[in-house]
Amino acid sequence: MKKKLLALLTAVLMLTSLLAGCGGTPASGSSGSQSGEAAPVKQEVVFALQNLPDILDPNVTNNSFAAPFLDNLFEGLVAYDKDNNLVAGNAESWTISEDGLTYTFTLRDGLKWSDGSDLTAQDYLYTMKRILTPSTAALYVNMLTDYVAGAQEYYDALANGQEPDEEALGIKAPDDKTLVLTLKAPAPYYLGILAMYTFVPTQQAAVEAAPETWAQSAENYISNGPFKMTQYNFNESIVLEKNPNYWNAENVKLEKLTFRFILEPSTALSAFEAGEIDGFRTIPPADLPRLKAESDALQVAPSFATTYYMFNCQNEVLKDVRVRQALSLAVDRTALIENVLQTTDTPAYALVSPGYSVDGVDYTEGRSTYGLSPTADVEAAQKLLAEAGYPNGEGFPKLRLSYYTDANVKKIAEALQEMWKTNLGIDTEITVADWAVYYDSVQAGDYDICAMGWSADYLHPTTFFPLFVTGNVNNNSFYSNPEYDALYAQAAVMTDAQAAMEVMHQAEDMLMADMPFLPLYYRATTYMLRPGVKDVNMSPLAQLYFKDAYVAE
């Protein structure tokens, strides 16, 4: 009898143990309670990213793969709210002079760095001077030199080993709470530029203590945003925790935010469906139709962004505009989107994506398609290639078609290679490299045709136009047209939004006649997020904000 009872008890215990071990447990959620009462929900989220950032120095990088970290670790003078409106950040208020040239910011009382030390207007002054120092190699330095009085002269003096004129620089911090910026000319969108992570403050002591490595370890990383870095696990994960010294910490609900690097989208999806992560960024194209039909975790957000391939205008073959036009006309954009990527994107025929409106009229409304169409115009493409001296592709050299390590980008490169072979009779050589190596090659001009794209930095078309301005730090196509440059310069300082839009259209018409790039599609951002994680904001600028996020009961 005792043996039977013991056996029965043992069986019950084993069954209980098995049941307790079954099923996936979500990465976020509540823990168990022995009393039977519901335990508090853990305010922790694990989100997977499919690309590695190049560097987490906000003043240096222009790499969108770094943005999820920088947008949550730092905050600038102004910020975006959940409705994508510009609101007060570190600055509690600001005034703009009647002539539109002088911006005076008043900082909040008691601002702190994540290490608890005081943050003042002097930190912003240091940061902007750091950006203007050539050795910093800030990739968005033009956002100061193009706009701020004396900034170009300050940069040039340092570049030539001279002492810069501090008084002539239009950046001043008259006291700990006041920062004054003076522009060269009116730029009614400049507040949006100041919301870029480029202009968040960096702590002088942290940077100078380890100039080369401060942004590569949690121990050295000092920030000022809603979260602080507590772990930097190279190529595996970066852990953020709530920053108690953030000025609005009482309204930050998440206690811990872990970004895991799962580079293969299908692996990320498997981890999500197994409950190991709460969300991820890049959805495998083959799974998108199923997820659209079945999943309540699929999120689709409009994006002010364009994906394109860039032509190296220094290449002897690609210098001929007819070749560039032929390559663009030979592409079936609908097939790329619907069959290759299976995404919610839309075909692109120009540079600026939909998303900016004046008086309710989108910038792209009524714009020309510049001879491009959803499907390939093979006849027109072949005609142009023949006029350029390559009938049926004869004699056309094998160009390099380069892309960075990414499953979806690989599919596009392979599809383009096939389309050009089928429609034009030309061969291309596909090359691939990890992003850091790849982008170094692009900047050096060591490519023929390369995968690229632009997610807008602020909600205005002028965020796109500098990409093709002569000598611009981000002009990696090496395209140059003085008339285009002049039209952009004219539009950039116009305070009449409607008139400025008309000039921008003229500039884009000129750009597309030259076609130094191959527009593919305007992006929609799709990502997965567990329904229990609330108030995560994916902005039209593809910025992922967890400042207001929380895990629901």
C-alpha positions, 0 to 999 in steps of 0.5 A: 500500500505504501509502495503504491501511494509512493508511486502515485505521489511520484507520478503526480510530482513528475506530471507537475514538473513536466507541465511546468516545463512546457510552453514558451515564456514571453521575454517580458511579463510577470513572474510567478507568485507562491501566494497565488496573487498576481506578481507585478509585471516585469518592466523589461523588454528584449528587442532583436536587431538584424544589423550591427551598428558601426559606432555608438558615438552620436556626434560621429555616426550617420549609420541608421543601425546605431539609431535604436541605441542613440535615440534611447540613450540620449536626448537633445534640446528638442525631441519628438513626442509619440505623435511625431511633433517636436516638443521640448527636450533638454530645453524647456523653452526657446525663442526664434528672432523675427529674422529667423536667424537667432535661436535662444534655448533655455535649458531645464533646471537640474539636468544631469548626466547618467553618472549624476554630474551636472549637465549645462549649456557648456556641454552643448557648446563643447559638443558642437565644437567637437563636431566642428573639429576635423579629427572627430570626423563627424559625418553630419558636420555639414548640418553645422557648417552649412547653417550656423554662422562662422561654423565653416570658418571654425572648421577650416581654421582647425583643418589648417592648423590655425586658431579658430575665431571663437567670437565669430562662431554663432554658438554661445553659452552665456550661462549654464542654462542658455544656449544661443545659435545664430544661423547664416540664413533662415532655415525654418526646419532647423529645429528638426535638424537639432532633434537629430541624435548628432546634436545630443550632448556628449560628456567632455570628461568621458570622451577625453578620458578614452577618446577612441574607446569611450563609446565601446564599453558600458563602463565609459558610456555616459548619456543623458536620455531615458536609459543608460547603458549597463552592458556592452556584449560585443556582437551579442547584445547591448543592455539599457536600464532606466536612467534615474538621473533623466529629468523625466525619469518618473514617467519612464516605465521600462526598467530594462531594455535589451537589444539582442543582435540576431542578424538572420531575420528567420532566426529572429522570427523563430526566437520571437515565436518561441517567446524568447524576444518581444520584438524584432526589426527585419521580417523575413519576406517569405513569412510576411504574407502569413504574418499579415493574415495571422499575427496581431504582432505585425506592425506597419509604420509609414517611413520618410525614406527611399531605397536606391542603388547608387552609381559611381559617377567617376566610373568611365562607363557610368559617367554616361547618363544614358547608361545610368538611365538604361540601367534604371529603366530595365528594373521591374520595381513591382517584381522586386517588391511583390515577388522578391521582397514581398513587402508593403513598400511602393515603387520609387521614381525619384529621390524624395519619398511621400510624407511631407505636406504643405497645406495638406498637399504632399510634396510628391503629389503631381510629381513626374515619374521621370520616364520610370514605371512600376515594371521595366521598360525594356525597349527604352532601356535597350535603345539608350544602351545602344546609343551609349555604344553597347547594342544588346550589351555588346562590349559592356564591361562587367561592373561590380554590384555591391551590397552590405551583409543583409538577407533582404539586400542580397535578394535585391542585388541578385534580382538586379543582376538577373534583370540586367542580364535578361533585359540588357544582356550585360553581366555584373559581379556581385560583391558583399562586405559587412557594413563597416568595411562596405561603407568605408569602400563606398566613401572612398569611391571603391565601387561601381554600383552599390546598395544604399538608401536614405532614411530622413533625418528630419521631416522636410525634403531638404534632408534628401537633397544634400546627398547629391550636392557637390562636395557634401560629406554624404555625396558618395555618388560623386555627382556634381551639377552647379545648377542643382546645387544652386537650386537646393541652396535657394530652397534651403533658406526660403521661409515661404513653404509653398514657394520653397516646394516649387524650387525643390521640384525644379532641383529634383527635376534636374537631378532625375534628368541626370539620374546619378542613382537608381530609385527602387522603392519608398519604404514602409517600416514593418516590424514585430512587437508583442501585443503586451508591449505598449506605446513603442513609437516607430516614427516616420524617420524610422526612429524606434523610441521606448521612452513611453513604452511599458509592459501591460498587465 
